[in-house]
Amino acid sequence: MTRSNLDKFRWLSRRLPKASTHRLVVITGARQTGKTTLARQTYPELRYVNFDAPENRDFVKTLRAMSWGKNLGPAVLDEAQKAPVVFDKVKYSFDEGDINFSVLLGSSQILLLKRVRETLAGRAFFYELFPLMLSEIAAQDKPAPAPLLSKLLAASDFNALLQGEPATRLPEDDEPALAALEYMLRWGGMPGLLPLSEADRREWLQSYGYTYLERDLADLARLDDLQPFREFQRLTALRSGQILSYSELARDAGIAVSTSRRYLEYLKLSYQTFVLPPYHKNLTSTVIKTPKLFLIDIGILRQLQGYWGAPTGELFETFVIAEIYKWIRTTGEKAQLYFYRTRSGLEVDLLVQTPQGVLGFEIKSSREIAARDFRPLREVGAALQSNWRGGVVVTRGAQIEALNVENKIWCVPVHRLLGF
């Protein structure tokens, strides 16, 4: 994995509108996910203006709104939140018809979103760019075929789709996805890591953590002492894939419960974490109604945990669920993610509610599975009846195989599910 991040295929590029449309585009996401690279590759015909440069900020302060279209025109406006006058002037120029299209970016996405919502509400279309996904890394610089996950989300006949897939493939066909999987389970998907050595990758991740605290967090809150938040962030990484307890986080971090809630909201707003809500229907017995907490990127998770060993079951579960989360948010799929756990101990790692019904995913880091591994899928599927579309046991094995055709439950290797 030595290629530069500059030539990576990104699935979001297929959703972004053409520059000929009447639209303002806002691309958000965590720092260093490749927003600038994507925008410049997608819209090479547009002028690029980076407001990190003080002279550009000074220029737009003096530029009259009615001259925006003539002097700048349609453009990619990077770090737009650093020049607040940009938003009013873009709004005026767009409303007057002087420009038809522009793209606004910002690594400091919190301020960017605030400005957009205050000034460009009803005009701007939002898109999120997450760290690289497995299929994007496996594709190298070529457009990637849709992963099997995409086909499962769209399939009207779950069994027919998987029966039509080859059970096993030649090693050369599996190699790109397997190599991407091994890389991502160790380093995650931040594009800037790809060309670096192993030692430099660890240093990059450590520096990213400091930059996040000093810049992105500063956009959200003026904290006199960053240490409590730093400790809280580390504790969330240690609890990735677990039931969220604000009181436990607060106790271990030595902060108030209200502060714990606020800190987690900061992490969510800055695309570091997400929560998986519990499925809202009682299918078999009384359900747990507390959400689960996940980090989005495995490299950042490992850095915060200080753990560089073989992937644990919790880490593997975080990886798979985060990849499915990133895919659905990136592609705009009409789907909602949940987990299911009852007080009697029945648990399904992930339920995906689609307009056509529910898909279930059990995630096992082993290469072999037993009947007990898919029993929860069978019970939940039976309870959902006609609303059940099918279930997948995700493993690190090599073969797609039917486990229970009647209940539409299959075993699918993770590199086949998320790769191509």
QUIKA-V48356 format. One line per field, one symbol per residue. ss: DSSP state (2 for helix, 1 for strand, 0 for the rest). phi: phi as a letter, one per 20 degrees, with the letter a starting at -180 (. if undefined). burial: 1 if it has 9 or more other C-alpha atoms within 8 Angstrom, else 0. A space follows every 50 residues. Layout:
BEGIN
ss: ???
phi: ???
burial: ???
END
This chain:
BEGIN
ss: 00002220002222000000001111110000002222222200001111 00022222222200222222200011110222002222222222220000 11111000222222222220000111110000022222200000000222 22220002222220000000222222222222222220002220000222 22222222222222222222000000222222222222000110022222 22200022222222222220001111110000000010000111100222 22222000000022222222222222222220001111111100001111 11110011111110000000022222222222222221111111100000 11110000111112222200
phi: .dffffdffcffffeffffeeeadddddqfgmeoffgfffffcfeefdcd effgfffffffeffgfdgffedmfbedelffecgfgffffgffffenfcd bacdcafefffgffffffddgndedecddeggegffffflddgefffggf fffefecgfffffeeffccfgffeggfffffffffddmcfgffgeeffff fffffffffffgfedffffebeefcefgfgffffffffdfndffcfffff ffemcffffgfffffffffemecbddfffedeecagefddfddceedfff gffffmdceggefffffggfffffgfffffemgebddbdcbdfeofbdfb ddedgeqdddcddcffedcdgffdggfffffffflfeeeqcceecdfdce bfdbfgeldcecfffefedb
burial: 00011001111100000000001111111101111001110010011111 11000110010000100110001111111110110111111111000111 11111111111100110011000100111111111111110001011110 11000001101100000000000101111110111111111111110000 11011100101110111110000000010111111110111011010011 10101010111010011101111101111000000011001111111111 11111000000000111111111111111110001011111110011111 11110011111111101000001101111111010001111111111011 01001011111111111111
END
